């Protein structure tokens, strides 16, 4: 029964490594901008929001 505590420890360690933020893996991306008021469906979207 000593395998389970070791397995839990190993899984916790792997999760911590996988979720740890890393500057080496971080990438800079330009922001995504959507200009919805210039689209042909804006009037329908506006009507839905205002309803």
Secondary structure, 3 states (H helix, E strand, C coil): CHHHHHHHHHHHHHHHHHHCCCCCCCCCCCCCCCCHHHCCCHHHHHHHHHC
